[in-house]
Amino acid sequence: MLSKEGRKALLVLADGTVFEGLGFGAEGEAVGEVVFNTSMTGYQEIITDPSYKGQIVSMTYSQIGNYGINSDDVESSGPQLEGFIAKEFFDFPSNWRSETNLGDYLSKHGKVGIHGIDTRALTSHVRDNGVQMGIISTTDTDPENLLAKVRRHPGISSLDLVNEVTTDTVYHWDRPLWQLHPQNKIIETKDRPSVVVYDFGIKQNILRHLVGAGFAVTVVPARTPAEKALEMADSIVLSNGPGDPQSAPYAVETVKKLIGKKPVLGICLGHQILGLALGGKTYKLKFGHHGGNHPVMDLATGKVEITSQNHNYCVDIQSLNDQVELTHRNLYDDTEEGMKHRDMPILSFQHHPEAGPGPNDSGYIFNTFRDLVKNW
């Protein structure tokens, strides 16, 4: 059953489209870029993914909240998105791992949600017209007022969102992927190849995969000087994160100093920053890739992987002037998904090999990078 309790709420898009529903989570207003995610499960991981900073996420799967929230499956310290949209929100979860319901979790962290709207119509609108800014409000139900508010927003491309989600301190990570027996076991990291992970908005599952692949992992803030990072580890990982890569020019300048010095792995935003550091260009997709069912072909083997994705920008491989080889391509829209440098130990991918949520087809990438580091 769908919880019918709730206060009236509105979602207003920048083009004037209005959806009326019921509020859940915190009271108030949230402004962000409206995107849709096609994953059927994993709403908790999506909500806590720092890549969604600055965005309002609509789930295309209809029933959200039915298995609740637990403290093990988060991808960061808490919800990172600006607002959340669902067709049917369930406030009475049924799952042995659940510790609280989704509405209470969002409310605790000050995140506004709306449900009871036609998310199929919203998805179709964004697909046809492209991503745009929107506002959710449970306190102001005047569409004209809300439209004026959302149109005053400069847009997330003008914001340095990486600076808002990166860690403030250096820390070590030694927890592997979750297992039932034993769960979350600490792994000895002595004599393992070392890796510095630049936190542009890191998902914890990337760190778990790196430990599982045999690395001793150290996470550093996004503004860490390249010279310091090179002294700390045998290799470098550039993490996922939110927003337009061109809004973090300091990261691009840092990566320029890392190239050719140590093996580098780029993931999602890290892949885009690496593309810019190599002298290439990025471009914005019409409505982005957000979900756990994107088919990607490995061009070397012809194998098709079902992947997890979350990005609005893409690297223009042709702009890199044959420095790199295209390794993976998205079969939905033919966009570039992976590259490797022809002369230097650099691998880079647009999709998320760590999943969380999503399929595990691309998890081998972490082992491939480990082998690259050991051979280098």
N, C-alpha and C positions, 0 to 999 in steps of 0.2 A: 504493500500500500504506500502511496505517496502521502507524505505529511502535508496536510492542507493548512496547517497553522503558519502564520507569517504575516508580515506587514507588506503593504503595497510597495513595489519597487519598479523603477523604470531603467531600461537600457536605451540610451540615445546615441546613435552614431553620428559622426561628423557630417554626413550627407543628409541628415535630418530624419533618417529612419528611426522609428520608435517601437520598442517592444515593452509590453507591460507584463509583470509577473509578481512573484512574492520574494521578499528578501530573506536571506538566511546568513548566518555568520554574524559579523559585526554590523552595527548600524553606521550610517554615514555615506560617504561618496568615494568612488574610486575612478580615476581617469587613467586610461592606458590604450595601447594599440590592441585592437581586437583580433584574435586569431582563433582558429579551431584546431583541436587535436583529435585524431581518429583512433586513438588507442581504446580498446574495450575495457581494459583494467589498468591499474597503476595510477589512479588519480592522486594518490598521496605522494608518489615520487614526482609527478608532474608539478604539483603545487609547491613542492620544496626544491625544485630545480632552479638554481640561480639564473639560468638562461632566460627564464620568463620574467625577470625583473623588467618593469616598465610595460608589461602586457596584461591584458584581460583575456583569460583563456576560456573558451567554450568547448565543452566535451560533446562529441557527436554521438557517443554511446548514451542511451537514454537514462539508465538507472545509475545514479551516482550516490555513493555514501553507504551502500548496503553492507559493506564489510568493515566499515569504520576506519579508525586510525590507530596505529601502534608506533612505538618509539623506535623500532628496529628498522623500519623501511623508509625513513626519511633520507633525503639526499643532501641536506644541509641542516642548519640550526633551526629552521622553521619555514613557514610559507614565504615565498619570494615574489610571487606574482602580485599584481595590483588588485585584481578582482577575479571572480570565478562565476561561470555560467553553467547551469545544468537544466536538462529537461525535467527530470524527476529527482528531487533530493530526498534521501531517506535518512531520518534522524533516529532510527532504531536499528542499528547495525546488528548483524548476526554472524559472528566469527570468533573463534576461540582466542585469536590473537588480539582482538580489538580492545583498546584501552579507553577510547572516548569516541564520540560521534563527530562527523565531519563539521557540522555546524558549530559545535562548541569549540573545536580546534581552530576554525577560522576566526571565531569571535575572540578567543583568547589572544590571538595574534593581530587583531585589528583589521582583518581582511573581509571585505564586503562581497557577498554572493547574491545571485538572483536565480530563481528557478521558476518552472511553470511557463516558460516561453517556448515558442516553436524553434528549437535549435536547428532543425532541418532547414527552415526558411532562412535563419541567420547564416548557416553554413553556405547555402546557395548564394546568398547576397554577397558574402565576403569572397567566395570563389569567383563570382562574375564581375565584381567591382573592385576587388583587391582589398588588402588590409587597410584599415583606417582607424583613426582615434575614436574612442567611445567613452561613455561615462555611465556608471551604475550609481543610482542613488536610492536610498530608503528614506531620506529626510526631505528631499525636494522633489515633488512630483509634478512640477511644471515643465513640460517638454521644451518650451522656448527658453526658459532659464538654463536648463541643462545643455541645450544646444549651444548657447552662448558661452558657457563655461568650457565645453570641450573644444570649441573653435579657438579659444584663447590659448590653449596649450600649444607649445612650440613643436610638439612631436618628439618621439623618443630618439630620432636620429640626431637631434641636437644635444643629447645628453650623454655624459660619460657614465654609463651605468656600471662599467667594470669597477670604477672607483668606489661604487656604493656596495658591491658584493664581495670584493676581495678580502682576504684575511689581513688582519693588522699585524700579525706576528708570524715568525717562522715556527713550524712545528713538524714533528715526525709522525708518520702513520705506519702502523704495523699490523693492522687488522685485515684479514683476507675476506674473501667472499663468504656470505652467510651459509652455514651448514647446520642441519638439524643435530648432527652428532659428530663432534662436539660443536656447539654453535659459537661463532665469533672467536675462535681460538687465536691466541697471539702467536705469531710465527717469529722464530729467531732470525734476525736480519744480518748476522755476522757473515762476512765473506760473500755477501751478495753484491752484484753490480749496483751502484748508487744512481739515483735519479732525482733531479730537482724538478718539481712540478710548479710552474707558474700558475697561480690561482687567479684566473680571469673571471671566475664564477664556477668553481670546481664542483662536480658531482662526486659524492663520496664513493660511488661504485667504480669510478675510474681508479681511485686509490686502492680499492680492494682488489681490482684486477691486476694492478701493477705489483702488489704484494704477492698475489697468487702466481704471477709470472716469474717471480724470483728477484724482485728489486727491493732495495732498501730505499724507502721513500721519504723525501723531505719536501714540504710544501712551503712556498715563499710568496710574499705579496706581489701584486702585479707590477709595482714600481721598483722591484729589486734590481740593482745594477747588474749588467751582464757579467762584469768582472767577478763579482761576488758569487754568482751562480756557477760560473765555470770553475771556481776554486772548490765548490762544495760537492760536486758529483761527477760521475762518468758520463751522464747523459741528461737531456732536457726534454720535458713534456710541456707543451703549451695547451692549456685546458680549454674546455668550453666556456661560454659566458654569454651575457646579454648584449643586445644592441648592435649598432653599426660599428664594424671594426675601425673605420676611419675616425671614430670619436675617441679612440684611445691611441693617439699618435706616439705617446711615450712608449707604449708596448711595441709598436712597429720599430721604433729606433733601437730599443733593447734587443729585439730579435735579429736585427741587422748585424749586431755585434756577436751574436751566438752562432750565426751561420758559418759552417765549415770548421768550427772549433771542437764541437762535440756532436754525437748523434742527436737528432731532434725528431720528436713525434708531435704533430699538431692534430688536435681534435676540434672540429666544429669552429667556434670563434678562433681558436688557436690556429686552425688551418687557414682561415681567412687572413689573420694577422701575418702569418708566414708568407702567404701569397703577396701581400703588400710589401713585406720586407724584402722579398726577392725582386721587387720592382714591377709587380703586376697590378691588376685592377680587380675590384669587386663590383658586383651589381646586385640590386635588390630584386627578389622574386615577387611575383604578383600577389600571392597569398601565402608564400612560405611553405616549408615542409615541417609538419608537426604531427607525429604519430608513430606507431610501432609496426607498420605494415608496408614500408616502402621497398620495392624490389630494386636491388643494385647489382649490376654485373661486374664481376672481376674480369677485366678485359684480357688478362693473360691466360686464364683457364676457361673462360666462358661460363663459369659457375655463377648462378644467381643467388644472392643472399637477401633474405628479408631483414630489413634493418629498422632501427629506431632513429628518428630524426627530430631535430628541433632547431630550425634556423630560418631566417628571412633573407639572408645574403649568400652569395655564391662567388667563388673565385673564377675569374675569366682566365682559363688555362692558356689560351692563345696569346694573352697579353704578356706571358712570361717568356716569349721568344725562344721556345724550344729548350729552355733550361731544364724543364721537367718532362717526365713522361706521364701521360694520363693513365691511371691504373683502374679506376672504377667509374661507372656511369649510371645515373639514375634512369630506370626504365619507364618511369611515369612521364617524365618531361625532357629526358635526354640531357639533363644538366650534369656538370662535373662533380664527381664524388670523391676522388682520390688522386694523389699524385706522388711520385718519387723523383728526387733530383737525380740527374744523369751523372753527376760528378761527386756529389757530397752525400754523407749519410743522413738523408732527410726523407722521412715518410710523413704523409699528411692525408687526413680523411675528413670529409664533410659530415658523414653520418657518425652515429655514436656506437662504437664497438662495445662499450660497457653496458648497453641496454639500460635497464633500470628506470622505467619499465620497457619491455619489448623483448624480441627474440635474441638468441645468443649466437646467431650465425656468424657474426663478425668478431667474436671474442678472440679468435686466433691472432688478431692484429697485435695484441700485447706480447704474445710469444714471438711473433715475427720481429718486433722491435727489440726484444731481449736478445735474440740471436744476432741482430744487426750490431747491438752494443758490444756483445762479447767478441764478435769477429773484428770489429773496429779496434 
